[in-house]
Amino acid sequence: MNTLLKVFTHEASSFFSCFSILAILLILTASDIYLLEQDLQPQAFNSIPTALWWATATLTSYGDATPITTLIRIFGDLITIIGMVVLPTGILASG
């Protein structure tokens, strides 16, 4: 646990950068899903904040709405893989 705490302390700026990138990715994805799915599913994606909820829920492995468009499904997969696995694992491994 001490080693893990030292890594978190030493790599704090990297984690901040990682979370900043994830926040930008979430906003861009929410905007994209709103633009692409609002006509197909107006009840599920009726605003950008609602789409932001979907993107956040996808990032945390819980989704309450399923997109119809294949492109948005791929976006959801990429968000999950990048956000939950790739970025934090790379930072921890380098630390």
C-alpha positions in Angstrom: 0.0 0.0 0.0 2.9 2.4 0.7 4.3 1.8 -2.8 0.9 2.5 -4.3 0.5 5.7 -2.2 3.9 6.8 -3.3 3.0 6.2 -7.0 -0.2 8.2 -6.6 1.7 11.0 -4.9 4.5 11.0 -7.4 2.2 10.8 -10.5 -0.4 13.3 -9.3 0.2 15.6 -12.3 -0.1 12.6 -14.7 -3.4 11.6 -13.1 -4.7 15.2 -13.3 -3.8 15.2 -17.0 -5.5 11.8 -17.5 -8.7 13.0 -15.9 -8.6 16.3 -17.9 -8.3 14.2 -21.1 -11.2 12.0 -20.0 -13.4 15.1 -19.2 -12.7 16.5 -22.7 -13.4 13.1 -24.2 -16.7 12.8 -22.3 -17.9 16.2 -23.4 -17.0 15.5 -27.1 -18.7 12.1 -26.9 -21.8 13.5 -25.3 -22.0 16.2 -28.0 -21.6 13.6 -30.7 -24.2 11.2 -29.4 -26.6 14.0 -28.9 -26.2 15.1 -32.6 -26.3 11.5 -34.0 -29.0 10.0 -31.8 -31.4 12.8 -30.9 -33.7 12.1 -33.8 -33.6 8.3 -33.4 -34.1 8.3 -29.6 -35.4 11.6 -28.4 -36.5 10.2 -25.0 -33.1 8.8 -24.2 -30.8 11.5 -25.7 -32.9 14.7 -25.6 -30.1 17.1 -24.5 -26.3 17.2 -24.2 -26.4 16.9 -20.4 -28.5 13.7 -20.8 -26.0 12.4 -23.3 -23.2 13.4 -20.9 -24.9 11.2 -18.3 -24.8 8.3 -20.8 -21.1 8.9 -21.5 -20.3 9.0 -17.8 -22.4 5.9 -17.2 -20.6 4.1 -20.0 -17.3 5.1 -18.6 -18.2 3.6 -15.2 -19.5 0.4 -16.8 -23.2 1.1 -16.2 -25.5 2.2 -19.1 -29.2 2.9 -18.8 -29.6 3.8 -22.5 -28.4 1.9 -25.5 -27.5 3.8 -28.6 -28.9 2.6 -31.9 -26.1 3.8 -34.2 -23.1 1.5 -34.6 -20.7 4.5 -34.5 -22.0 5.5 -31.0 -21.7 2.0 -29.8 -18.1 2.0 -30.9 -17.6 5.3 -29.1 -19.0 3.8 -25.9 -16.6 0.9 -26.2 -13.6 3.2 -26.7 -14.6 5.4 -23.8 -14.8 2.4 -21.5 -11.5 0.9 -22.7 -9.5 4.1 -22.7 -11.0 5.5 -19.5 -11.1 2.5 -17.3 -8.1 0.5 -18.5 -5.5 2.2 -20.7 -4.8 5.6 -19.1 -4.8 4.7 -15.4 -2.9 1.4 -16.0 -0.2 3.2 -18.0 0.3 5.8 -15.3 0.5 3.2 -12.5 2.8 1.0 -14.5 5.2 3.8 -15.2 5.2 4.9 -11.6 
